[in-house]
Amino acid sequence: MATLRELTEKYKTYTYEELVGRAAEDYRILLPVFDNASKNHDGRFYVMIFMYGSLVSDGKLTGKEYEFSKDVLGLSKEEIDNVINRGKSESATDIADSIFDVCPDAIKAILLDFCLCFVAVDGEIDRKEIGFLARLLA
């Protein structure tokens, strides 16, 4: 099995279009799963927690990450800012980790792919982003 560092290096080799395609397909699969699991049948919040954790784990949000969020999820810059400004990254990380822990392995694999796409899109994956991914897997 590949190490997390090897995985992140692999994702950095994907083109922007490949990352958008992967993340959009992941979202298409994840949304109904979280819709069914949520009380109000709106799973977007839960998927967004993983997007949020991935995007802000390094403490910054790049223009490429804004663009990627728009292309994958159809969100405007204002909607992305609203998600980002809603909570602290530590609480989002805690929530994402808790959700990840109770998911079946097949869903964990899709969530990990989704997160890897978000952290790789700007071409730089720092130790904090790797730390977020490692925490999910711990």
PyMOL commands that set and color helices and strands:
alter all, ss='L'
color gray80, all
select helices_A, chain A and resi 4-12+16-37+44-56+63-73+77-86+89-102+105-120+127-137
alter helices_A, ss='H'
color red, helices_A
deselect
rebuild
show_as cartoon
